[in-house]
Amino acid sequence: MEHPGPGDRAGHGDEVAAFKADLAQLSAAIGTVKGEAEEIKLAMFLVRGKMFGLADVWKGPAHVSFRPVQDRFIKVWAELADILDETVTRMQTSYDNYLRAEEANLHNLNHHVSAPGNGSHTSTGHGVSGEPAGHGVAREPTRPAVVPPAK
C-alpha cells in the first residue's frame, strides 16, 4: 500500500483546517476574556469610587474602622486587575507561540516538499530509508513552554 508523500495534501487538509479553527477559537477567546476583564476592572473602579464617596459622608464610631477596609479593597482591586491582565497576556503569548510554531512548520514542510532532489519520496511513495515519505515531518504543533506564575 502506498503512503502519501509530504506533498500529498490528501488527509492533511482536515488536520490543518482543524488547527486553524483552534487558533481562531483561541483568538476569539482572548478577545472575550480581554473584554470581560475590562468590564470587571471598570466595575471595581466604580465600586472604589462609591467607597470613597461613602467615606466622606459616613460619620460615627464605625467610620474609624472603615479606612482599613478601604485600604484592603484597594489592594485586592489592584491584585485582581493584575491577575486579569496577566491572564490575557498569557493567552496572547500562547496564541503567538502556536502561530509561530505552525508558520515555521509550514515553512519547513513547504521547503522540504519543494526542494529538488531531496529524496523525500520516490515513485513508490517511500523515502530514501524505505520509511513512508514524510516520516519525521512535524504533524503536531510545537507546544509552548509553561510559564511559571509571576511572583
N, C-alpha and C positions, 0 to 999 in steps of 0.2 A: 504494500500500500504506500502510495506517495504521501509525503508530508509537505504541507505548503511551505514555501520558502519565505524569507523575510519580506520579499517584495510582493507576495501574495496577500492581498488585503482581505481575502475571504476568511471570515471567522474573527478577524481582528477589529473590524469596524464597530461591532457591537461593544467590545471592550472599551474602545476609545470613546465612543459616544456615551457610555455609562460613566466613564471617568469625567468627561467634560460636564455632564449633568451634575455630578457631585461637586465639581468646582463651582458651577453656577449656583448650586444649592448652598454651598458654604459662603459664597459671596452674598447671597440674599440673606442668609442668617446673620452675617456680620452687619449688614445694613439694619436689620431688625433689632439686633442686640444694641447696636450703637444708638438707634433712635429711642429705644426703651430706656437705655442708660441716661440719655439726656433728659427724658421725661422725669425719671426718678430724681436726678440731681436738681432739676427745676422745682419739683415738689418739695424736696428737702430744703431748698433755698427759701421757698415761700413759708415753710414752717419756721425756719430760722428767723425770718422777718417778723412773723407773728410773735415768736418768743421774745424778741427784743421789744416789740411794742407792748407786750404784756408786762415786762419788767418795769416799764415807765409808769404804768397805771396801778400796778399791784402794790398796795401799801398794807402793812401789818407785820406781825411777828414771823409769819411763814416766808415773807419776802427775803429774809436773811439767808434762808437755805436755798433760795431759787438760783443764786449765782453759781454754785457748784453744779446744779442741774444744767444750766445754760452752757457752762464750760464743757461738761461731759457731752452734751448734744453736739456742740461744735466739733469736738474731737471725733466723735463717731461719724458725723456728717462728712468730715474730711477723709476719714478712713474708707467709708462707703464709696465716695467719689473716686478715690484711688483704686479701689478694687474693681469698680465698673470700668474705669479707663484701662486698667491692666488686662481685664478680660477681653476687651475689644482689641487691644494691642496684640495679645497672644493669638487671638483668632486670625487677625490680619497676617501675623507672622507665619502661621501655619499655612494660610492660603498662598502667601508669597513663596514659601518653601516648596509646596506641592507644585505650584505653577512653574517655578524654575526647574525643578526636577523633571517635570514632564516635557518642558521645552528642550532640555538637554537630552532626554531620552529620544524624543522625536528627531532632533538634530542628528544624534548618533545613529539612529536607525536609518534615517534618510541617507546619511553619509555612507553607511555600511552597504546599503542596497545599491546606491548609485556608483560606488567605486568600481571601475572596470577591473576585471581580473582579480577580484578579491577572494575568489574561491568560495564564496558564500553558498553557492549551490551549483549543482551540475544538472544535467538533463534528467537525472533520476530524482532530483529534488533533495539530494543529500549533500551535506557539507563535505569538506575535504577529509575529515576524520571518519566519515561514514555515519555521523550522527545526523539527525534531521536538520535541515537548513534552518537557520535562525537560532540554533542552540546557543545559549549564552546571551541572547538579546534580552534586555530587561522587559519583563512582561507586567511587572507591578511597579507602581510609583515608589520612588525613594521616600522613606518616612523621615519627617524632620526630627531633629534631636529634641528630647524632652527638656524643656526649660524649667529649672528649679524655681520655686516661688520666690518672689522678691522679699527681702527682709528689711 
